[in-house]
Amino acid sequence: MIRSTTEFLAEWKSETEATQRLLDVLTDESLGQAMTPDHRTLGQIAWHLVWVLGSMTQLGLDFLKPDGGELAPSSAEKIASEYKRVSQQFADAVESRWNDDTIVENAAHLRLLIQHEVHHRGQMTVLMRQAGLPIAGVYGPSKEEWIRQGKEPYL
């Protein structure tokens, strides 16, 4: 349970850093990777994470929504940079506008936001593997990171 601004912001920082590590690996070519033709592409899932942050303004937080519409841009750099900007502005708005009471009032929304991010980050890692991209560790080392450390990769 989220009980304080400090607690939430520490968790948010950790989660957004993990997401940013994945977004920073995306290439323009990889954005079209999809599981099947009728599912979201890697680029659309990545942009969805950016776009959803803009909905948090409905909770009375004042920050600039993502630049662009709901359809993903064709630039991986644009997706990564907008995520970095919007996730930081969201954190800044929480820190400057909310107190511990407001955090507790909105804890369910904040928990859902984090779970939503984790869910889509998992989808992204599968599509990133299919696209041949290296995966950054999220809650521990990735296969690539184990190999760089000279360890046997787990299977």
Secondary structure, 3 states (H helix, E strand, C coil): CCCCHHHHHHHHHHHHHHHHHHHCCCCCHHHHCECCCCCCEHHHHHHHHHHHHHHHHHHCCCCCCCCCCCCCCCCHHHHHHHHHHHHHHHHHHHHHHCCHHHHHHCHHHHHHHHHHHHHHHHHHHHHHHHCCCCCCCCCCCCHHHHHHCCCCCCC
